[in-house]
Amino acid sequence: MIAIEGVSKTFPNGTLALENISTGIAAGEFVALLGPSGCGKSTLLRLLAGLETPSQGAIDFAEGRPKPGGIGFVFQDATLMPWATAAQNVALPLRLQGRPDAAAVKAALAQVGLAEFASAKPAALSGGMKMRVSIARALVSKPHFLLMDEPFAALDEFTRHRLQEDLRDLWRRTRPTIVFVTHSIYEAAYLATRVIVMSPRPGRIAADLPSPVQDGPERRTADDYVAFVKQLTKTLQAVMPA
């Protein structure tokens, strides 16, 4: 679906954030970008979204860059309009595209378990519910490509686990292509079908590891999950400076 060829990114202040990134992302994959803070994970995500341009190299989509609505982006913060209801927040991408669709908004809220909170404003929602609204907003235009920048980082552990389970279930049901930025080894091992481990800045691909973890109700405690966590931990330890 996407070919990333020799991509580097240098910012105007001279910071080399990414250096010679080359990889591919197939349709329907759930790819986690794992690495320490400042290694360029979010920069790579913004390049994929078209919010930044590479200083060198190219990012090519198999069918050309997606049209508006073809890419959904979920930020670290829910970034909701405080004066608007959940439904109005979710409807924003469709309004910007000039194609309001109340049925699509209702369906997106139902996908994240918030059908009964369509009329609620952000002040009445918990942190986890706000993030669900943000995810619904990213899903409402039915994107084939979903980019997520540490969306659960600020949540408590219980809420984070619940949303991880919900996201994994959503991916199994609808199979969008997901690229998910995280600095949590446990989150990457639980969610992704493939984990790209990045080195400290300038970010490079240190390892590209397919997940051996099988689906099942005990996924978080299964032997293959525990083994994958250990593999990712050793891989990160090997790339971190002494």
Backbone as CSV, one residue per row, in Angstrom:
resi,resn,N_x,N_y,N_z,CA_x,CA_y,CA_z,C_x,C_y,C_z
1,MET,0.822,-1.207,0.000,0.000,0.000,0.000,0.858,1.260,0.000
2,ILE,1.972,1.240,0.801,2.840,2.412,0.916,4.287,1.966,0.823
3,ALA,5.060,2.685,0.028,6.502,2.442,-0.067,7.230,3.670,0.459
4,ILE,8.093,3.458,1.436,8.903,4.530,2.024,10.340,4.266,1.598
5,GLU,10.897,5.160,0.806,12.200,4.923,0.183,13.211,6.003,0.549
6,GLY,14.203,5.644,1.375,15.317,6.536,1.681,14.909,7.867,2.266
7,VAL,13.908,7.864,3.144,13.358,9.116,3.665,14.199,9.656,4.816
8,SER,14.594,10.911,4.702,15.251,11.649,5.776,14.486,12.949,5.991
9,LYS,14.563,13.468,7.215,13.905,14.738,7.510,14.808,15.596,8.383
10,THR,15.168,16.776,7.846,15.927,17.769,8.587,15.054,19.005,8.749
11,PHE,14.910,19.475,9.977,14.084,20.651,10.235,14.888,21.932,10.010
12,PRO,14.201,23.072,9.844,14.902,24.327,9.540,15.978,24.700,10.558
13,ASN,15.837,24.249,11.812,16.853,24.571,12.818,18.085,23.678,12.724
14,GLY,18.087,22.778,11.727,19.226,21.902,11.513,19.117,20.536,12.154
15,THR,18.036,20.281,12.907,17.866,18.986,13.569,17.563,17.900,12.545
16,LEU,18.397,16.867,12.528,18.155,15.711,11.675,17.289,14.730,12.464
17,ALA,16.003,14.681,12.141,15.064,13.869,12.903,15.023,12.429,12.422
18,LEU,15.079,12.224,11.122,15.020,10.891,10.526,16.123,10.764,9.487
19,GLU,16.690,9.560,9.373,17.757,9.360,8.399,17.589,8.030,7.681
20,ASN,17.390,8.122,6.376,17.388,6.957,5.483,16.413,5.862,5.932
21,ILE,15.147,6.246,6.060,14.098,5.293,6.426,13.560,4.645,5.156
22,SER,13.636,3.334,5.089,13.078,2.591,3.956,12.302,1.392,4.479
23,THR,11.045,1.299,4.097,10.216,0.163,4.476,8.940,0.211,3.643
24,GLY,8.116,-0.797,3.788,6.817,-0.815,3.125,5.738,-1.160,4.133
25,ILE,4.537,-0.716,3.851,3.389,-1.025,4.710,2.293,-1.585,3.817
26,ALA,1.877,-2.804,4.082,0.874,-3.468,3.261,-0.532,-3.125,3.743
27,ALA,-1.487,-3.198,2.842,-2.882,-2.934,3.195,-3.334,-3.900,4.281
28,GLY,-4.004,-3.355,5.304,-4.546,-4.178,6.370,-3.593,-4.491,7.499
29,GLU,-2.341,-4.006,7.414,-1.387,-4.226,8.501,-1.691,-3.305,9.683
30,PHE,-1.280,-3.749,10.867,-1.299,-2.913,12.069,0.158,-2.792,12.499
31,VAL,0.778,-1.663,12.164,2.205,-1.459,12.389,2.407,-0.508,13.562
32,ALA,3.216,-0.920,14.524,3.585,-0.043,15.631,4.974,0.517,15.384
33,LEU,5.131,1.824,15.593,6.433,2.474,15.586,6.856,2.630,17.035
34,LEU,7.888,1.908,17.433,8.321,1.848,18.830,9.709,2.436,18.971
35,GLY,9.888,3.281,19.963,11.207,3.838,20.193,11.171,4.877,21.288
36,PRO,12.346,5.339,21.729,12.403,6.330,22.802,11.876,7.681,22.345
37,SER,11.549,8.531,23.296,11.092,9.880,22.976,12.154,10.606,22.156
38,GLY,11.702,11.326,21.133,12.615,12.112,20.315,13.281,11.361,19.191
39,CYS,12.845,10.111,18.924,13.518,9.324,17.880,12.895,9.515,16.498
40,GLY,11.871,10.367,16.395,11.307,10.669,15.078,10.051,9.897,14.729
41,LYS,9.460,9.188,15.707,8.252,8.409,15.419,7.113,9.312,14.935
42,SER,6.868,10.378,15.674,5.779,11.288,15.299,6.085,12.018,14.001
43,THR,7.354,12.325,13.773,7.746,12.970,12.515,7.426,12.061,11.338
44,LEU,7.737,10.768,11.464,7.435,9.828,10.384,5.928,9.739,10.164
45,LEU,5.169,9.769,11.234,3.713,9.723,11.110,3.194,10.946,10.354
46,ARG,3.743,12.117,10.668,3.328,13.344,9.997,3.731,13.335,8.523
47,LEU,4.851,12.716,8.210,5.247,12.557,6.812,4.255,11.669,6.071
48,LEU,3.826,10.581,6.711,2.845,9.682,6.099,1.518,10.395,5.874
49,ALA,1.169,11.286,6.797,-0.097,12.017,6.683,-0.035,13.146,5.668
50,GLY,1.168,13.511,5.237,1.304,14.641,4.333,1.360,15.975,5.048
51,LEU,1.514,15.959,6.386,1.611,17.196,7.161,3.023,17.764,7.125
52,GLU,3.990,16.939,6.771,5.381,17.360,6.559,5.848,16.730,5.246
53,THR,6.912,17.278,4.686,7.490,16.710,3.464,8.909,16.229,3.756
54,PRO,9.337,15.120,3.157,10.696,14.626,3.381,11.739,15.601,2.852
55,SER,12.884,15.652,3.543,14.015,16.414,3.030,14.719,15.636,1.931
56,GLN,14.684,14.315,2.061,15.223,13.414,1.043,14.329,12.186,0.975
57,GLY,14.360,11.497,-0.169,13.582,10.276,-0.324,12.132,10.553,-0.695
58,ALA,11.333,9.500,-0.693,9.951,9.624,-1.152,9.043,8.645,-0.416
59,ILE,7.779,9.040,-0.307,6.724,8.177,0.227,5.672,8.037,-0.864
60,ASP,5.500,6.829,-1.341,4.590,6.587,-2.462,3.458,5.663,-2.039
61,PHE,2.231,6.068,-2.357,1.055,5.238,-2.139,0.758,4.484,-3.430
62,ALA,0.372,3.218,-3.304,0.170,2.364,-4.479,-0.855,2.956,-5.443
63,GLU,-1.884,3.577,-4.912,-2.943,4.138,-5.757,-2.941,5.659,-5.716
64,GLY,-1.780,6.251,-5.413,-1.710,7.694,-5.293,-2.110,8.127,-3.895
65,ARG,-1.698,9.313,-3.493,-2.021,9.792,-2.145,-3.529,9.824,-1.959
66,PRO,-4.011,9.297,-0.812,-5.446,9.232,-0.585,-6.126,10.588,-0.695
67,LYS,-7.357,10.564,-1.165,-8.165,11.776,-1.249,-8.568,12.206,0.162
68,PRO,-9.090,13.442,0.317,-9.558,13.874,1.641,-10.513,12.836,2.242
69,GLY,-10.258,12.493,3.493,-11.047,11.467,4.149,-10.430,10.088,4.064
70,GLY,-9.415,9.931,3.207,-8.793,8.620,3.049,-7.790,8.293,4.136
71,ILE,-7.360,9.342,4.874,-6.441,9.165,5.994,-7.096,9.724,7.246
72,GLY,-7.160,8.914,8.301,-7.633,9.372,9.605,-6.449,9.558,10.532
73,PHE,-6.455,10.638,11.328,-5.326,10.940,12.222,-5.871,11.126,13.625
74,VAL,-5.297,10.380,14.586,-5.656,10.520,15.997,-4.437,11.027,16.739
75,PHE,-4.569,12.188,17.380,-3.451,12.829,18.059,-3.325,12.336,19.502
76,GLN,-2.249,12.769,20.179,-2.043,12.379,21.571,-3.171,12.880,22.452
77,ASP,-3.638,14.091,22.195,-4.773,14.648,22.928,-6.023,14.513,22.071
78,ALA,-7.169,14.442,22.735,-8.417,14.261,21.991,-8.717,15.446,21.081
79,THR,-8.262,16.658,21.442,-8.430,17.880,20.636,-9.870,18.063,20.157
80,LEU,-10.807,17.992,21.093,-12.216,18.181,20.752,-12.611,19.641,20.919
81,MET,-13.606,20.068,20.160,-14.166,21.415,20.321,-15.036,21.402,21.580
82,PRO,-14.678,22.171,22.611,-15.391,22.064,23.892,-16.841,22.516,23.835
83,TRP,-17.188,23.383,22.884,-18.551,23.905,22.785,-19.473,22.980,21.978
84,ALA,-18.909,21.960,21.365,-19.690,21.107,20.460,-19.976,19.758,21.112
85,THR,-21.062,19.137,20.695,-21.405,17.812,21.205,-20.470,16.761,20.602
86,ALA,-20.547,15.557,21.152,-19.747,14.454,20.603,-20.064,14.254,19.127
87,ALA,-21.352,14.271,18.787,-21.751,14.077,17.393,-21.211,15.190,16.499
88,GLN,-21.253,16.430,16.976,-20.753,17.548,16.179,-19.232,17.463,15.994
89,ASN,-18.534,17.006,17.027,-17.083,16.809,16.898,-16.768,15.730,15.870
90,VAL,-17.506,14.636,15.919,-17.272,13.539,14.981,-17.605,13.970,13.562
91,ALA,-18.597,14.820,13.413,-19.045,15.254,12.085,-18.087,16.224,11.402
92,LEU,-17.116,16.778,12.150,-16.264,17.838,11.617,-15.580,17.470,10.292
93,PRO,-14.933,16.295,10.158,-14.274,15.989,8.873,-15.239,15.975,7.697
94,LEU,-16.442,15.473,7.927,-17.426,15.431,6.846,-17.888,16.838,6.478
95,ARG,-18.060,17.691,7.487,-18.449,19.079,7.216,-17.374,19.781,6.395
96,LEU,-16.101,19.554,6.748,-15.010,20.195,6.019,-14.931,19.717,4.577
97,GLN,-15.400,18.488,4.336,-15.422,17.942,2.980,-16.706,18.299,2.234
98,GLY,-17.624,18.998,2.916,-18.868,19.402,2.293,-19.838,18.273,2.046
99,ARG,-19.777,17.237,2.900,-20.696,16.115,2.726,-21.208,15.626,4.081
100,PRO,-22.046,16.446,4.737,-22.593,16.038,6.031,-23.358,14.721,5.908
101,ASP,-23.229,13.882,6.918,-23.844,12.557,6.861,-24.145,12.110,8.291
102,ALA,-25.363,12.383,8.749,-25.748,12.064,10.128,-25.682,10.568,10.397
103,ALA,-26.003,9.758,9.411,-25.957,8.304,9.593,-24.527,7.820,9.812
104,ALA,-23.570,8.413,9.089,-22.171,8.032,9.248,-21.657,8.429,10.629
105,VAL,-22.071,9.589,11.120,-21.676,10.036,12.459,-22.224,9.088,13.511
106,LYS,-23.480,8.722,13.373,-24.101,7.793,14.317,-23.389,6.448,14.310
107,ALA,-23.044,5.972,13.123,-22.363,4.679,13.005,-20.969,4.738,13.619
108,ALA,-20.248,5.858,13.424,-18.897,5.989,13.977,-18.938,6.001,15.502
109,LEU,-19.902,6.698,16.074,-20.040,6.708,17.534,-20.397,5.317,18.056
110,ALA,-21.223,4.614,17.319,-21.579,3.257,17.730,-20.365,2.331,17.681
111,GLN,-19.491,2.539,16.701,-18.286,1.717,16.576,-17.413,1.796,17.820
112,VAL,-17.394,2.955,18.472,-16.550,3.132,19.658,-17.355,3.071,20.950
113,GLY,-18.601,2.603,20.856,-19.412,2.388,22.053,-19.963,3.639,22.687
114,LEU,-20.177,4.700,21.895,-20.669,5.960,22.452,-21.974,6.419,21.811
115,ALA,-22.754,5.496,21.310,-24.004,5.870,20.645,-24.925,6.660,21.571
116,GLU,-24.890,6.356,22.874,-25.788,7.013,23.821,-25.274,8.379,24.272
117,PHE,-24.071,8.761,23.825,-23.481,10.019,24.282,-23.336,11.023,23.146
118,ALA,-24.109,10.865,22.099,-24.000,11.739,20.931,-24.221,13.205,21.280
119,SER,-25.095,13.468,22.264,-25.435,14.852,22.607,-24.581,15.419,23.737
120,ALA,-23.672,14.622,24.262,-22.840,15.076,25.383,-21.696,15.955,24.878
121,LYS,-21.355,16.966,25.663,-20.215,17.811,25.348,-18.973,17.273,26.074
122,PRO,-17.787,17.630,25.610,-16.564,17.064,26.178,-16.450,17.184,27.692
123,ALA,-16.944,18.285,28.265,-16.834,18.471,29.720,-17.561,17.381,30.495
124,ALA,-18.536,16.732,29.864,-19.306,15.681,30.525,-18.725,14.293,30.282
125,LEU,-17.616,14.202,29.566,-17.038,12.913,29.205,-15.732,12.666,29.963
126,SER,-15.464,11.407,30.258,-14.194,11.034,30.875,-13.074,11.123,29.842
127,GLY,-11.826,11.005,30.311,-10.688,11.049,29.394,-10.752,9.956,28.350
128,GLY,-11.137,8.749,28.775,-11.250,7.646,27.829,-12.352,7.861,26.813
129,MET,-13.457,8.437,27.260,-14.572,8.702,26.346,-14.203,9.792,25.334
130,LYS,-13.465,10.795,25.792,-13.016,11.839,24.856,-12.140,11.237,23.767
131,MET,-11.259,10.300,24.163,-10.402,9.678,23.165,-11.218,8.819,22.208
132,ARG,-12.272,8.184,22.709,-13.160,7.417,21.828,-13.808,8.338,20.795
133,VAL,-14.222,9.528,21.227,-14.803,10.495,20.286,-13.768,10.868,19.231
134,SER,-12.532,11.068,19.663,-11.458,11.406,18.723,-11.252,10.289,17.702
135,ILE,-11.304,9.056,18.167,-11.158,7.911,17.258,-12.345,7.842,16.300
136,ALA,-13.549,8.062,16.825,-14.740,8.064,15.968,-14.631,9.139,14.894
137,ARG,-14.099,10.300,15.271,-13.911,11.397,14.292,-12.949,10.968,13.184
138,ALA,-11.917,10.212,13.559,-10.969,9.729,12.552,-11.580,8.656,11.666
139,LEU,-12.566,7.929,12.198,-13.166,6.812,11.457,-14.363,7.218,10.609
140,VAL,-14.927,8.391,10.867,-16.228,8.719,10.281,-16.196,8.769,8.755
141,SER,-15.064,9.133,8.180,-14.971,9.192,6.717,-14.540,7.847,6.113
142,LYS,-14.510,6.811,6.976,-14.156,5.444,6.566,-12.798,5.409,5.845
143,PRO,-11.755,5.880,6.530,-10.424,5.907,5.900,-9.870,4.501,5.742
144,HIS,-9.051,4.333,4.728,-8.341,3.070,4.565,-7.056,3.066,5.386
145,PHE,-6.638,4.246,5.826,-5.338,4.418,6.462,-5.539,5.229,7.733
146,LEU,-5.205,4.650,8.894,-5.421,5.298,10.184,-4.076,5.496,10.881
147,LEU,-3.753,6.759,11.185,-2.504,7.120,11.844,-2.812,7.538,13.276
148,MET,-2.083,6.970,14.242,-2.385,7.221,15.655,-1.088,7.556,16.388
149,ASP,-1.052,8.757,16.983,0.169,9.263,17.623,0.031,9.191,19.144
150,GLU,0.427,8.070,19.739,0.366,7.848,21.181,-0.981,8.276,21.774
151,PRO,-2.090,7.781,21.228,-3.394,8.284,21.660,-3.773,7.912,23.085
152,PHE,-3.152,6.869,23.646,-3.546,6.418,24.980,-2.531,6.786,26.053
153,ALA,-1.516,7.557,25.705,-0.398,7.797,26.616,-0.819,8.504,27.905
154,ALA,-1.805,9.379,27.845,-2.175,10.176,29.017,-3.266,9.529,29.868
155,LEU,-3.693,8.328,29.501,-4.800,7.681,30.197,-4.303,6.775,31.319
156,ASP,-5.165,6.535,32.306,-4.810,5.595,33.365,-4.718,4.183,32.785
157,GLU,-4.043,3.297,33.496,-3.729,1.976,32.959,-4.980,1.173,32.624
158,PHE,-6.003,1.239,33.472,-7.229,0.475,33.220,-7.905,0.948,31.931
159,THR,-8.049,2.272,31.789,-8.694,2.823,30.589,-7.858,2.524,29.355
160,ARG,-6.553,2.616,29.505,-5.652,2.346,28.390,-5.809,0.911,27.905
161,HIS,-5.852,-0.044,28.832,-6.029,-1.445,28.445,-7.358,-1.655,27.733
162,ARG,-8.402,-1.026,28.240,-9.729,-1.177,27.628,-9.746,-0.631,26.206
163,LEU,-9.139,0.533,26.002,-9.122,1.116,24.660,-8.219,0.331,23.716
164,GLN,-7.150,-0.241,24.243,-6.309,-1.115,23.416,-7.128,-2.309,22.921
165,GLU,-7.908,-2.904,23.820,-8.742,-4.038,23.433,-9.781,-3.622,22.395
166,ASP,-10.378,-2.453,22.602,-11.396,-1.964,21.662,-10.781,-1.684,20.289
167,LEU,-9.597,-1.075,20.284,-8.936,-0.762,19.015,-8.553,-2.034,18.279
168,ARG,-8.027,-3.000,19.001,-7.659,-4.271,18.387,-8.893,-4.952,17.793
169,ASP,-10.010,-4.903,18.517,-11.248,-5.503,18.023,-11.758,-4.768,16.787
170,LEU,-11.668,-3.434,16.815,-12.081,-2.629,15.666,-11.247,-2.977,14.443
171,TRP,-9.942,-3.127,14.630,-9.063,-3.481,13.517,-9.417,-4.865,12.962
172,ARG,-9.701,-5.823,13.832,-10.061,-7.165,13.362,-11.334,-7.127,12.526
173,ARG,-12.288,-6.281,12.911,-13.586,-6.240,12.229,-13.536,-5.497,10.906
174,THR,-12.766,-4.400,10.826,-12.823,-3.534,9.650,-11.538,-3.507,8.824
175,ARG,-10.427,-3.949,9.394,-9.134,-4.082,8.725,-8.642,-2.817,8.012
176,PRO,-8.674,-1.655,8.678,-7.948,-0.532,8.084,-6.448,-0.775,8.246
177,THR,-5.648,-0.065,7.485,-4.206,-0.077,7.690,-3.900,0.923,8.797
178,ILE,-3.259,0.456,9.877,-2.996,1.319,11.033,-1.498,1.449,11.258
179,VAL,-1.042,2.678,11.463,0.312,2.935,11.941,0.159,3.651,13.279
180,PHE,0.727,3.050,14.328,0.471,3.450,15.711,1.801,3.774,16.391
181,VAL,1.971,5.023,16.799,3.196,5.447,17.484,3.067,5.188,18.980
182,THR,4.093,4.593,19.576,4.103,4.353,21.016,5.536,4.242,21.516
183,HIS,5.736,4.552,22.805,7.020,4.239,23.424,6.852,3.132,24.455
184,SER,5.689,2.478,24.431,5.400,1.376,25.350,5.634,0.038,24.653
185,ILE,6.576,-0.734,25.163,6.848,-2.065,24.626,5.614,-2.947,24.751
186,TYR,4.941,-2.868,25.892,3.777,-3.720,26.141,2.636,-3.394,25.186
187,GLU,2.443,-2.102,24.907,1.378,-1.680,24.002,1.666,-2.148,22.578
188,ALA,2.906,-1.969,22.131,3.288,-2.395,20.785,3.090,-3.903,20.623
189,ALA,3.531,-4.684,21.621,3.425,-6.142,21.541,1.978,-6.599,21.553
190,TYR,1.121,-5.884,22.272,-0.287,-6.282,22.369,-1.065,-5.948,21.098
191,LEU,-0.810,-4.770,20.536,-1.655,-4.280,19.451,-1.240,-4.739,18.060
192,ALA,0.049,-4.702,17.775,0.492,-4.699,16.384,0.694,-6.091,15.803
193,THR,0.564,-6.165,14.491,0.948,-7.372,13.752,2.423,-7.299,13.365
194,ARG,3.010,-6.101,13.525,4.406,-5.876,13.149,4.909,-4.662,13.901
195,VAL,6.126,-4.734,14.419,6.686,-3.638,15.193,7.985,-3.165,14.548
196,ILE,8.030,-1.873,14.219,9.256,-1.256,13.718,9.918,-0.547,14.895
197,VAL,11.109,-1.007,15.269,11.854,-0.427,16.380,12.807,0.629,15.820
198,MET,12.732,1.838,16.380,13.545,2.943,15.891,14.635,3.298,16.881
199,SER,15.769,3.711,16.347,16.911,4.096,17.166,16.753,5.537,17.624
200,PRO,17.533,5.947,18.652,17.516,7.358,19.062,17.915,8.273,17.903
201,ARG,17.526,9.550,18.013,17.759,10.528,16.946,19.209,10.570,16.514
202,PRO,19.436,10.623,15.191,18.405,10.632,14.132,17.766,9.261,13.974
203,GLY,16.438,9.262,13.883,15.706,8.009,13.846,16.036,7.160,12.629
204,ARG,16.388,5.927,12.897,16.600,4.936,11.841,15.839,3.675,12.235
205,ILE,15.610,2.788,11.286,14.963,1.522,11.603,16.031,0.572,12.146
206,ALA,15.907,0.248,13.434,16.850,-0.664,14.073,16.425,-2.116,13.896
207,ALA,15.105,-2.353,13.822,14.587,-3.715,13.638,13.165,-3.623,13.122
208,ASP,12.763,-4.618,12.369,11.412,-4.700,11.812,10.924,-6.116,12.097
209,LEU,10.057,-6.251,13.103,9.750,-7.558,13.666,8.273,-7.914,13.507
210,PRO,7.948,-9.003,12.804,6.565,-9.472,12.760,6.163,-10.029,14.116
211,SER,4.921,-9.803,14.487,4.457,-10.282,15.794,4.109,-11.764,15.725
212,PRO,4.572,-12.553,16.710,4.202,-13.964,16.775,2.961,-14.197,17.638
213,VAL,2.383,-13.120,18.176,1.321,-13.251,19.165,0.000,-13.621,18.486
214,GLN,-0.610,-14.702,18.944,-1.874,-15.173,18.387,-3.051,-14.510,19.085
215,ASP,-4.135,-14.303,18.341,-5.343,-13.749,18.946,-5.945,-14.740,19.925
216,GLY,-6.592,-14.202,20.942,-7.242,-15.055,21.925,-7.594,-14.249,23.160
217,PRO,-8.471,-14.760,24.002,-8.928,-14.020,25.181,-7.820,-13.763,26.202
218,GLU,-6.764,-14.583,26.173,-5.656,-14.415,27.128,-4.433,-13.816,26.449
219,ARG,-4.642,-13.032,25.415,-3.540,-12.496,24.605,-2.501,-11.778,25.457
220,ARG,-2.947,-11.023,26.445,-2.035,-10.188,27.215,-1.133,-10.987,28.160
221,THR,-1.493,-12.220,28.435,-0.684,-13.049,29.336,-0.157,-14.309,28.655
222,ALA,-0.410,-14.463,27.367,0.011,-15.660,26.641,1.533,-15.735,26.548
223,ASP,2.038,-16.950,26.425,3.486,-17.162,26.366,4.120,-16.436,25.182
224,ASP,3.415,-16.437,24.015,4.011,-15.776,22.842,4.054,-14.262,23.021
225,TYR,3.095,-13.700,23.762,3.119,-12.267,24.066,4.292,-11.944,24.994
226,VAL,4.450,-12.736,26.032,5.555,-12.513,26.974,6.902,-12.619,26.258
227,ALA,7.023,-13.598,25.381,8.274,-13.780,24.638,8.537,-12.597,23.707
228,PHE,7.483,-12.061,23.085,7.648,-10.925,22.172,8.045,-9.671,22.944
229,VAL,7.466,-9.475,24.132,7.865,-8.348,24.984,9.359,-8.436,25.300
230,LYS,9.827,-9.637,25.627,11.251,-9.822,25.919,12.112,-9.512,24.693
231,GLN,11.661,-9.961,23.511,12.417,-9.699,22.285,12.498,-8.200,21.997
232,LEU,11.374,-7.499,22.151,11.367,-6.061,21.904,12.230,-5.328,22.931
233,THR,12.187,-5.775,24.171,12.995,-5.154,25.220,14.478,-5.283,24.903
234,LYS,14.915,-6.471,24.525,16.326,-6.691,24.186,16.734,-5.876,22.959
235,THR,15.821,-5.772,21.990,16.126,-5.010,20.783,16.322,-3.524,21.112
236,LEU,15.445,-2.974,21.954,15.581,-1.572,22.346,16.843,-1.343,23.172
237,GLN,17.131,-2.266,24.075,18.345,-2.141,24.893,19.596,-2.110,24.018
238,ALA,19.577,-2.872,22.928,20.747,-2.951,22.047,20.982,-1.663,21.277
239,VAL,19.908,-0.892,21.016,20.077,0.340,20.213,20.247,1.585,21.062
240,MET,19.948,1.473,22.368,20.070,2.653,23.232,21.532,2.889,23.585
241,PRO,21.951,4.144,23.653,23.349,4.433,24.009,23.654,3.993,25.434
242,ALA,24.871,3.568,25.653,25.286,3.086,26.985,25.322,4.258,27.976
